[in-house]
Amino acid sequence: MSSLRTFRPRLVGAATLALAALLLTACGDDTGSDGKASASGATAPPNSPSTAAPATSPSTAASADSPSSRPSSSNAKPGPATTHGPADRPDSGNPVTCEGSNTKTVAAPLNRPVNHMLLTVTNTGGKTCFLYGYPGVRFGEAQAVPPVIQDSRPQAVVTLKPGESGYASVNLSAADGSGGSGHTEKSVAVYFQGPSGNESVGAGAHPALPAKGAYIDDSLKVTYWQQSMDNAVTW
């Protein structure tokens, strides 16, 4: 009898434990839509912090909206740099006489008219200059200057603003070979007249001649200074 009483409590205890385990399994059965149990035992709501998009930090927002990161709204383009060539240099004072120190002289042979040379004088100074009369031209060691063609006198004094040029032509020799004392010279000097037309003023110019020199004879003569090249080469 003692052994039977000992066995019954154990049987009751085992049945009680089995029933409790069954109830716990039924209450704790949490499965997803596919029938599998969630690892955490609960499904997070749609708007829970774990599924929301990460917030932008204040420092990141400030950086994205900072002036340095925005494209410039200005469409202005820098204008071209202003430059001044010799012809548009401003006049810096009262006009002066054109002469060797404020001009540059170039001597170039012409194809037409034949046996002619063109003198081009350019104002390289900062003031307007007046090119009076006609050039005093001396080839080589000549002691006298050639005469001027009177019909070439312009109606007004040639006026050169800074950068501008005046012209005169030199008839070197007779086209038909009728001139006497023909010879070749390798150098030339050009002198400038003052307002009276009777004196040489300032420095002379010494333009280069072609390597072969210039052939001249006793028909040598010059034109008055002209405002345009076209007027200079018509004589």
C-alpha positions in Angstrom: 0.0 0.0 0.0 2.8 2.4 0.8 4.2 2.0 -2.7 0.9 2.9 -4.4 0.5 6.1 -2.5 3.9 7.1 -3.4 3.3 6.6 -7.2 0.0 8.6 -7.5 1.4 12.0 -6.6 4.1 11.6 -9.2 1.5 10.7 -11.9 -0.6 13.7 -11.0 2.4 16.0 -11.1 3.5 14.8 -14.5 0.0 15.3 -15.9 -0.2 18.8 -14.5 3.2 19.7 -16.1 2.1 18.3 -19.5 -1.1 20.3 -19.5 0.7 23.5 -18.5 3.2 23.0 -21.4 0.3 22.6 -23.8 -1.5 25.7 -22.7 1.7 27.8 -22.9 2.4 26.6 -26.4 -1.1 27.5 -27.5 -1.0 31.0 -26.0 2.6 31.8 -27.3 2.1 30.6 -30.9 3.0 33.8 -32.8 3.6 33.1 -36.5 4.1 35.4 -39.5 2.1 35.3 -42.7 4.2 32.3 -43.9 3.5 30.3 -40.8 7.0 30.7 -39.3 7.5 32.1 -35.9 9.0 35.7 -35.6 12.5 35.7 -34.1 11.5 38.4 -31.6 8.0 37.1 -30.9 6.4 40.4 -32.1 6.0 42.3 -35.4 7.2 45.9 -35.4 4.5 48.5 -36.4 4.9 50.2 -39.8 5.9 53.5 -38.3 8.2 52.3 -35.6 11.6 53.9 -35.3 13.3 50.7 -36.5 11.7 51.0 -40.0 11.6 54.8 -40.5 14.1 56.5 -42.8 17.1 58.0 -41.1 16.8 61.6 -40.3 19.2 64.2 -41.8 21.6 65.6 -39.2 21.5 69.4 -38.7 25.1 69.7 -39.9 24.4 67.8 -43.1 21.3 70.0 -43.9 23.3 73.2 -43.2 26.0 72.0 -45.6 23.6 71.2 -48.4 22.0 74.7 -48.0 25.2 76.6 -47.5 26.1 79.4 -50.1 29.2 77.6 -51.2 27.2 74.5 -52.3 24.5 76.4 -54.3 25.0 77.1 -58.0 25.5 80.8 -58.7 22.4 82.5 -60.1 24.4 85.3 -61.7 24.7 85.1 -65.5 27.1 88.1 -65.7 30.2 87.5 -67.8 33.4 89.4 -67.5 33.8 92.0 -70.2 36.8 91.9 -72.5 39.9 93.5 -71.2 40.3 97.1 -72.5 43.4 97.6 -74.4 44.7 100.7 -76.3 46.6 100.5 -79.5 48.9 103.3 -80.8 46.0 104.8 -82.7 43.7 105.2 -79.6 46.3 106.5 -77.1 44.9 109.6 -75.3 46.4 113.0 -76.2 48.3 114.2 -73.2 48.8 118.0 -74.0 49.1 120.8 -76.5 50.3 119.9 -80.0 54.0 119.9 -80.8 56.1 119.8 -84.0 56.7 116.4 -85.5 60.4 115.5 -85.5 62.8 112.6 -85.1 62.4 112.2 -81.3 58.6 111.8 -81.3 58.1 109.9 -84.6 59.3 106.8 -86.4 60.2 107.1 -90.1 60.2 104.2 -92.6 61.5 104.4 -96.2 60.1 101.8 -98.7 60.6 101.6 -102.4 57.4 101.7 -104.6 56.6 99.6 -107.6 54.3 102.3 -108.8 55.1 105.0 -109.6 58.4 103.5 -110.8 61.6 104.9 -109.3 59.8 106.3 -106.3 60.2 105.7 -102.5 57.5 106.3 -99.9 58.3 107.9 -96.5 56.0 107.1 -93.7 56.2 109.1 -90.5 54.3 107.7 -87.4 53.6 109.7 -84.3 55.1 107.7 -81.4 54.7 110.3 -78.7 51.8 111.1 -76.4 50.8 114.5 -78.0 49.4 115.5 -81.4 52.1 116.7 -83.6 52.2 118.9 -86.8 54.1 117.7 -89.8 55.1 121.0 -91.5 56.2 121.5 -95.0 58.1 118.8 -96.7 60.9 116.3 -95.7 64.5 117.5 -96.0 66.0 114.3 -97.6 69.8 113.7 -97.7 71.2 110.7 -99.4 74.7 109.6 -98.4 77.0 112.6 -98.0 74.9 115.1 -100.0 75.2 118.7 -98.9 71.9 119.9 -100.2 68.3 118.6 -100.1 66.3 118.0 -103.2 63.6 120.5 -104.3 59.9 120.0 -103.5 57.1 119.5 -106.1 55.1 122.7 -105.5 51.9 121.3 -106.9 51.8 118.7 -104.1 51.2 121.3 -101.4 48.2 120.2 -99.2 45.4 122.6 -98.2 46.2 122.2 -94.5 49.0 121.3 -92.2 49.3 117.5 -91.8 48.2 116.7 -88.2 49.1 113.4 -86.5 47.4 112.2 -83.4 49.4 109.7 -81.3 49.7 106.5 -83.5 48.7 108.2 -86.7 50.9 108.5 -89.8 51.8 111.0 -92.5 53.4 110.4 -95.9 55.6 111.9 -98.6 57.0 110.3 -101.8 60.5 110.8 -103.2 61.0 110.7 -106.9 64.4 109.1 -107.0 65.3 109.2 -110.7 63.8 109.9 -114.1 61.7 107.0 -115.4 63.0 107.5 -119.0 66.6 107.5 -117.9 67.1 111.2 -118.9 68.5 112.2 -115.5 72.2 112.8 -115.1 74.7 111.9 -112.5 73.0 108.7 -111.6 74.4 106.6 -108.7 73.4 104.4 -105.8 73.3 105.5 -102.2 73.2 103.2 -99.2 71.9 105.6 -96.5 69.4 108.4 -96.1 68.6 111.0 -93.5 65.2 112.8 -93.1 64.9 116.2 -91.4 61.8 118.0 -90.3 60.7 121.6 -90.8 59.2 124.0 -88.2 56.1 126.3 -88.6 58.0 128.8 -90.7 59.2 126.2 -93.2 62.6 127.8 -93.3 64.5 125.8 -90.7 65.2 122.3 -89.6 63.9 121.5 -86.1 64.5 118.7 -83.6 66.2 115.5 -84.4 66.5 113.9 -87.8 65.5 110.3 -88.7 67.7 107.7 -90.3 65.4 105.0 -91.9 67.0 102.0 -93.4 67.3 101.6 -97.2 67.0 98.2 -99.0 70.2 96.2 -99.0 70.9 97.1 -102.7 70.5 100.8 -101.8 68.6 103.5 -103.7 69.5 104.6 -107.2 69.2 108.4 -107.6 70.0 111.0 -110.3 69.8 114.8 -110.6 66.0 114.7 -111.2 65.6 113.8 -107.5 62.7 115.6 -105.8 60.1 115.2 -103.0 56.4 115.9 -102.3 55.0 117.9 -99.3 53.9 115.8 -96.4 50.4 114.4 -97.0 47.7 113.2 -94.7 47.0 110.1 -96.8 49.2 107.6 -98.7 47.0 107.9 -101.8 47.8 111.6 -102.1 51.5 111.0 -101.5 51.9 108.5 -104.4 50.1 110.5 -107.0 53.1 112.7 -107.8 
